[in-house]
Amino acid sequence: MRKRLIVSAASALSLFLAVPASASDFRAGTAGVGDSYYPTYGNGGYDVSHYDIRLKYQPATDELEGTATILATATQDLSRFNLDFALNVSEVRVNGRLAAFATSGDQELEITPARPLAKGSQATVVVRYKGVPSTVKKYGFTSWHRTPDGAVAANEPEAAWWWFPSNDHPSDKATYDVSVLVPDGNQVISNGVLAGTSSQAGWTRYSWRENKPQATYLATLAIGKFDITRDTTASGLPVYNAYSKDLGDNADAARASVERTGELVDWLSGYLGEYPFSSVGGYVPNVPTGYALETQTRIFYSPRQFAKGSNTSVVVHELAHQWYGDSVSLSRWSDIWLNEGFARYAQFLWSEHENEGTAQELADYVYASHPADDPFWTIKPGDPGPDNQFSSAVYERGAVAVQALRNAVGDEKFFRILKGWPTERRYGNATIPEFQAYAEKVSGKKLGDVLNTWLFTPGKPAVGPVPPGTAAAASLAPGAGADAGQLPAEPKSWKKIQDTNSAHETHS
Ligand SMILES: [Zn+2]
């Protein structure tokens, strides 16, 4: 680990003079928040409440410069703390005073304030920086995607490092103001509501505001030339969609999908409860990637999601995440099933709505189409490991687990759980054990066995995700169903749902 230490004479002196003897109890915050999958992601010792990100971007050269103002509260007596960031920093201030800073590891920015921060005190941290984000590789990749007319920041779990310093873990959510200056003729897309634009001397500033708590990986930014559509849903929610002007053959299929956002978010509200945010929409930039991402209120779609024609299924998936993932966020990355199992299950419900196969038929098909020796069954959706976090098994077996839960508690209780959980935990964080406790409270049933079987036990369960006592249960018993060569008919929606499997291909 190489360290680059930058301490100005003035700040070093003030640091020395400002630390009283009693400050010996003050300790450095940890370089990670304690996530077993990503030990260095996030940081210890403070909690962020707001990011104010003020940027200037030149699409021709990919030069980004900015000032981030971070409002945080110390959760311990802090002598030093880290942010996660990858661009070059020129100055850091904490509560108005110059702070010493150094870099370490791949994305750690270590900040030593002139005066230590007492537990419970509020800090205003200002970081000035610049760089060419597409050239900055961390762990071998950049999440800053260049497009022919600009750039996009969207990836999971790493996206923030290339455009703003942060406490980069979903357990620390905050509100955002993102204000970006670009040459006239370019547009800026980000989360929430477009609060205003202004032009002067050939440059236009776009100011976006997300006023509900947002995880760092759900913050997104796109600069380029877009066609914008604005509308309101039948329920009165503002819709803002954007399409790159150069989508070629995918342009119409992208619109035929994403323009249905308003209809689909209202339809999902019937299952998941009131939509938690003040705006909704998606954008389709001309990126070469294949995935989509549930960036909060403004979903990122790669054009390839529409290469085979319209795809409302992927729109349903990413919209379902606005409840399962964005409003109720992970406390730790190992619980990814709480995001992907339910977003995939929403696709099952949409298939049922469209008469293209019921959720039960889709779950049966997943179960039957993977023989017992398929490596598919070795991955535990409830704890898949960082290398398999976005494996198709997390999605497919994860959705089968939701169907198994539905069968265990019955439809009436199941739909109460499905809608009640995002309401109960709105704008917060949660774990799988907390979800289990909630589902047990609502259903009055112990669910440890069914969740252990489908989420935490490697290997193909002996019996499929079928209601107990049904004929289907018998046909899928060991030695009978799929492994004996009797694959059920392929549901009509199957291939379309499979096409969304690259939804979270990362590091590409
Ligand atoms: Zn997803």
Residues whose N, C-alpha, C, O or C-beta is under 5 A from the ligand:
A	BS01	ZN	E340 A343 A503
